[in-house]
Amino acid sequence: MKSSRTILSLVKKDLLLEMRQQYTLYGILLYVASTIFVVYLSMGQPDDTVWNSLFWVIQLFVCVNAVAKSFLQESKGRMLYFYSIAGPVDFVLSKLLFNLLLMLLMSLLSLGIFAVLLGNPLENFLTFTAIACLGGMSLSLVFTFLAAIAAKAQQQAALMAIMGFPLIIPQLLLLMKIAGTGFSDVIQAGWWQMVLMLVGLDILVIALAVILFPFLWKD
């Protein structure tokens, strides 16, 4: 019970910081809108496969800009303060939860802008929306975990790129394959198994963060 209150308090702290530093959120929104608008100017309304691929590639860059800063912006003095008031598991879970909610919002906004500017080729819009939310949350979990590790290194951005590439490419390929159902009324064979595989990967990332972050926390 005390642990859940601590997690919610830390999430509330991050929400208040985002509301106070609104330029960060507006900067991300501007990045999303401008990127999709440039794609629209260069390609118009692409076919289904290109539309799906572009959506997930842009989601990847949105996640890097929105989520990766979560640990990188914390100073040593602030981390020392958190060390005195919260445990490592509570702290990392609060970061995972906050970034999950942030990326959920960004995924919905990106999908809305995509549908307005690049057309709506989706046959099953609700299914694709659910997959976009699940995919956005999955990306946020991976990059939050990577940001927690990179925050303790000297070359933070380089380390995130090196660690993130082999982890995120298979996840993106899996997401694009799962999201293909949104362009057809027929659910392909093995679709639910792929969704469960993605959920299993998310659970694995959370478990790794809970197990490994306490060792980084002591450093």
Secondary structure, 3 states (H helix, E strand, C coil): CHHHHHHHHHHHHHHHHHHHCHHHHHHHHHHHHHHHHHHHHHHCCCCHHHHHHHHHHHHHHHHHHHHCHHHHCCCHHHHHHHHHHCCHHHHHHHHHHHHHHHHHHHHHHHHHHHHHHCCCCCCCHHHHHHHHHHHHHHHHHHHHHHHHHHCCCCCHHHHHHHHHHHHHHHHHHHHHHHHHHHHCCCCCCCHHHHHHHHHHHHHHHHHHHHHHHHHHHCC
